[in-house]
Amino acid sequence: SRTPWVPLGPPPFHLFASASLRARFERSERSYASSGSQLRRRRACTSVAMRFAMVCASNQNRSMEAHAALRDHGFEVESFGVGQHVKLPGKSAKEPNVYPFGTPYEAMRQDLMEKDEKLYTKTGLLAMLERNASIKTAPERWQDCSHVDFDVVVTFEQRVFDRVVEDLQSRSTRALQPVLVVNLETKDNHSEAAAAAPLTLKLCEYLRAEEDWEDEIESIVQKFSEDTGKHLLYTVHFG
């Protein structure tokens, strides 16, 4: 079972994690609070664009729908998965199509066409892979990135959220740089991913519009909930 964290914002915005992860988070929060004024002074002297990361399990469906939406609206955005392998639905639940991260989307598409073009056209996988290949070459794994340099990380499933937070806590990150990790729970199917993409865009537009999103995060989350009816889990990691 998971131990609930103290909410960072008004109910129902709760976080869940292990006791050790919660302790590391609380230490980060104390450092963040003590260094906030220094960060704001440093930002006032720079004009660096916010950087966003979209993360799901296999960097195929949910993260790529959001990646496409943000890219098309001028955001600096990348996308990742957190699984051990890339998994795509197969002929049955017991027969998924499994690929290593880094396998080109086009190579996956060709493989599925050879296996059963009619089936994978019907399920939408071939169209999804074609879309993905137009955005970047291959799925990337979050944990394999040597340097994580993002202001905002959006996940679409709580177990993915947990893995991202745990990974950030294990890294030596940029001094005085907060990273917002936020989860928008989304079922892993084409229709739900398509519906979540404009919501993700809306959230990121709210964040980008605020000069000091760190000070306004509770009100941003509240506004998003009121506007969309969706509740978010979030934390601010401070390296």
N, C-alpha and C positions, 0 to 999 in steps of 0.2 A: 504494500500500500504506500501511497505518497503522502508526504506531510505538507499541508498547505502553508504557503508563504504568507507573510503579512501583505495585504494588498498595497500596490503602489499607487492606485487611484481609487476612486469611489467604487463601491460594489456595483456590478458583479465582476470586476476585473481582478481575478486572483491568479497567483502563480503556484506551481507545484514542483517540488524538487526534493532531492535527498537532503539530509541534514548537513552533510559536508558541503554540498553545492550551495545551500542556503547560507552557510557561514562565510564562504568565499564571496558570495554576492554582497553580504552585509558589509564586509571589509571594503569591497569596491565602492559601495555606496558612501561610506564614510570618507574615502579618499576623494570621490567625486564631489561631495558637498564642500569639502575644504578647498578644492582646487577650482571650483566653478568660476570665480571671478577672474582667475588667471586665464582660463580657457576663453572667456568672453573677450578679454582684452586682446588675446592673440587672434581671434577670429575677426575682430574689428579691423585688423591690419591686413587681412587677406581677403581674397574673393574666390576661394576654391569652391567649385560646384559640389553639391552633395552627391555621394556615391551610394547606390542602392544595390542590394543583392536579393534575388528571389530564390528560395530554396524549398525543394520537395524531396521525395525519396529517390527518384531516378533521373531527375532533370529532363523529363519528357513532356509531361502534361501540364500540371498546375503551374510550375515555375516558368515554363516556356510560354504559356498563355500570358502570364503577367509580364514576362520579359518583353514580349512583342508589344504589349500595350504601352509599357513605359518607354520603350525605344521609339515607338511611333510618335510619342509626345515629347521627345527631346530630352529624356532623362539619361543620365550616365548610369547604366545598369548592366549587371552580369547575372548569371544564374548557375545553380549547382544542384546536386543531389547529395544525400548523406548515406545511402545504402552501401553494402559491400559490393553489389553488382547492380547493373541496370536490368530491371525486369519489365517485360511487356507481356500482356495477356496472350495466352496460346489457345490451342483448341479446347482446353479444359483448364480448370483451376489448378489441377495437378501437373500441368504441362506448360509452364510459362516459358517464354523466350528469354533467355538470360545472356547478357553480353557484358564484357568488361567496360568500365568507364574508359572513355577515350576512343571507343569504337565509333567511327563516323555515322551520323544519322543516315546518310545515303547508303552506306554498307548494310545497315539494319533493314532499310527499306527494300533493298535488292534481295536480301536473305528471305524476308517475309514473302516477297513476290514469288520467289522460287518455291517456297513451302506451300503456300495456298493463297494465290492472289485474290481469288473471289472472296474468301473468308475475311482477309485483312483489309480489303476494300470496304466490305460491309461494316466491319467494326470500327472503321475510321482510323486505324493505325497507319495505313499508308499515307493518308492525307496529313496526319499529324507529323509524321517523320519528314515529309516533304516540306511542311511549314518550318519545322525545326532546322532543317538543313539550310533554309533561306536566312536564318538568323545567325547561326554559328556552325562550326564543323562537327562538333561532337559533344556529348554530355561530359560535364566536369564534376569531380567529387570535391565537396567542401573541405574535407579533412586533408586532402592532398595538396591544397593550396599552400605554398610556402609562405606567402605574405597576405594576410587578410586586412584589407584597407577599405572598409565601408563605414558609412555613417548610419545606415539603416539596413537591417536584414529582415525580410518578410518570409515567414514560413506558413505552411498550409495544413499542418498536422501537428498535434502536440508532441508526439514522439520525435518528430524532426526538430521542433523548437527545443526540446530538451537536449538533443545531441549538439545542436549549434551552441547553446549556452555552455554546455560542458566543455566543448572544444575551445571556445573563447576563453574560458576560465583557465585552461591549460596552457595558453599561449602567452608570450611576452608581447603585448600590443603597444601601440603608439602612446607616448606619454601624454597625459592630460586629454585623451581623446575618448569621449563616450561613444558607445555603439548601442543604438536602440534595436532590440530584437523583439519582433511582434508577430503573433500568430493569428491568422485568419482561418479558422477551421473550415476545410473544404474537402468534400468527398472526391476521391480520385476517379472521376469519370469526365468525359468530354463536356457535357452540358454544365456540370457544376464548375469545372475549371473556367469555362467561357464566362459564366456568370460572375465568378470571383475576380476576373481580370480587371473590369472597370471599377470594382470596389477597391481593389489594391491601388489602382491609379488614383482614385479619389483620396485615399489615405495619404499616399505619397505627395500628392499636390498640397494637402493640408500641411504636411511636414515641411515641404520646401518653401511654403509661403511664410513660415515663421523664422525670423532671424535667429531667435534663441529657442529652438524647439524643446531643449532640455527643461526650460522653465515652464513651458506651456503644454507639456505632454499630457497631463491629466485632462486639461480642457480640450485638447485635440481628440483624445480618445473618447471623451464624453460626447463631443460634437459628432464624431463619426458614428457612434452608437445611435444617437438620436436621429441622424440623417438616413441611416441604412437599416437599423434594427439588428445590426450585427455586433456581437461582443468580442472584444479582443483580449488576449493574454499578452503581457509585455513585461520587459525588464530593460533596464539600462545597465549594460556592462561597462565597466571602467577599468581599463588596463593599467 
